[in-house]
Amino acid sequence: MSEALGTRRPIRSRSSRWAQGAAAWLAARGVSPDAVSAASVVSALVGGAAFLVAGELQGASRAALLAVAALCVQLRLVCNLLDGLVAVEHGRGGPYGPIWNELPDRVSDALLLLGAGYGASLSGVGWGATAGWLATVLAVLTAYIRELGRGLGLPADFSGPGAKPQRMAVLTAAALLGAAEPLWGWRGQGSAWALALIALLAGMTCIRRTLNLAAALRSRSGA
């Protein structure tokens, strides 16, 4: 993965001591940013599988898998943070960086959101899979609109309210709260409603980014 400084998502934790230290440790051991990006997909795969399998379980086993899913969502984000640090701050970006910068993120989104959706369906929420697909499509569309703007020579638009950090925050909360669902008689509804919220926020983000893109193009043309 390789990022130009002008196209990096604004993340406050990028300058934190732990992130800088972890990136330095990886770079010192010759770990490429592309490998870190690949690790984010592995984290998403495990997390999506945990969501899925949890849909068929109950009790402590279900709670444990949902905790694993929450951890994997956060590990995915950590990998997304560190790959950029290794690439830019430590100058280890490779020729295939642009591919590793975008493609693994889209795969990771799909693995986690679809895993949660089908897990909710297995738990008995019939519309859970539909919510997962809708959230996935809209999540990919937010990235497409951002990259469309970049392809037209405009700065990357990372505006929300349903950008990747917000989507993953909602999904993490859903996984953690899912373990306690039996206390109020739910089973899978938390994940399904979280996916519906993610879809709503991502849809709002698509509209906002499209309007921002249209305004920027209009301004550039002098219209």
Steps between C-alpha positions, in 0.01 A plus 500: 500500500622849421332830581571847373496749783218699340265200481523359852195462718528740798550275805606643834649172622751510212726721712455298819804343663370143468426536127835661424679235702316211338567636151869544579516144636342359183721706268814400689414135441443544130123461507354663191192723518334271246539209742337707774213576261465128432487439876200733518312267263592199715365683805179578315468140383531369855262768628241431233521126570457568873185704432369224275565205731371693803163510326459127559619495861365603837629588843868540578617366164298759314621779728862392456477497120338842495786629715743352246306674222525835680875449549547415133315813390743707706801301377390576145507871582840471668640335187348776288678754719837327510530423129491871422752582771742235376456616140529874550694569819745216436514524121414138430219555248518271197387525137173321573413731788194657334346155461574401860372836616146442376420141407560338842276761664210413273548127560523557875179702503317224317633221722402673824165646393381189320621279784298706745198498270492127442575442868191703587297295252620177657394640835147535369491856361381432148599838358849494649669381180322767298622765743852360467493518121356851502763619747773339290389652170468848650834469680671417170314787333635752752853398400412507131377859521816603687722335240292647217583843637867415522493371143367839397793670671323604821611439861379179662169554680492303827186670632238303695275431675552145375869484411702191591581600861133568577386177332746293697415677826132407456591141409732465801229629733250258348733206557565591862134569577398183320649292779247654741197474269340210692451737795227685308378211285684577178696261282673657202288814489792712624717409201212540256405845628867602509530403134186700421658799676826450308304488174318822592821681597683373191211612280513847656874502440453412133262791460729739684810399305313521170382850582852598606636358175242685292574827681874458448458428129268798462748724677788374288309565179406849613130431456 
